[in-house]
Amino acid sequence: MSESKKRLGKGLDALFSSTRIQQLDQITTQLTPISMARDKENAGSSVIQSLPLEKIQRNPHQPRQSWDDRRLFELAESIKANGLIQPIIVRPMGDFYQMIAGERRFRAMRLAGKNTIPAIIREANEEQLLEWALIENIHRDDLNTIERARAYHNYLERFSFTQQQAAQRLGEDRSTIANYIRILELSDDIQDMIAAGQLSMGHARALLGLSDLRQRRQLADMIVKDNLSVRQTEKQVQAMQRGHKPGQEVNKKLKNPHILELESQMSRALGTKVTIHSTGRKNQRGKIIIEFYSLDDFDRIKELLQC
């Protein structure tokens, strides 16, 4: 992959970092290296302009689908009192402009009764439009788990990237992308529970340990009803894998804390779940289970193990 692609994630990270939210001169400086159709002669387009709201179209690649009305209202009230501190970023589309970043600010301006909005106009192709929208939301923690998972999936599908290529371009760990995409294997009703915040990312990953769809839903309902922790959920999954019914208590010897720490260390090193089962006298024998979730994941782990 070219050097420019390797730098893309870093450049966007700098652009959308919350510590630079009010430093507009630095924002435009950071944008320049990653704008494919931009050079010194066109630098004047970094000037902030006031654009009519009616001339701005939303980004079709916007991964965020749900909006917090209370936070929008609070931002609208702040805009009424202090104005908009950070401009949105748009690209020209004939007689109109298309949003690259800042839809929440755009919605709040409209809610505040404003007719125009400060904006920076940038050239951007379809790939950049999707990347910038995705990264802005990721770095601001604006996406719920399902929205983020779907955004990663759509990004891979649209541009035929491998998970490793996407990770490099987005400045993310490959395992992070893999874990989010795996959540989409869960049924729609469970995905709705995750999007609503009833189930966490950890709960979702634990549920994937069950192959039976009916059992997944039963356990998901139990997590919500009994407020099970992720650790309790993992224990229930292990019990159900051995044939126990959901909620059935299982007498199981607690794992040695030293073994649990080793599992944690190996999981962090390999970027995936690692389970150690010790057997024999004095637990001097056993097996190590290293999980992988795709062929790309398998190849990545194989390289880490230098096999």
PyMOL commands that set and color helices and strands:
alter all, ss='L'
color gray80, all
select helices_A, chain A and resi 3-16+18-20+24-34+40-46+53-55+69-82+103-111+126-139+145-159+163-170+174-183+188-195+201-207+213-226+230-241+257-270+281-283+295-304
alter helices_A, ss='H'
color red, helices_A
select strands_A, chain A and resi 49-52+56-57+88-93+96-101+116-121+274-279+285-290
alter strands_A, ss='S'
color yellow, strands_A
deselect
rebuild
show_as cartoon
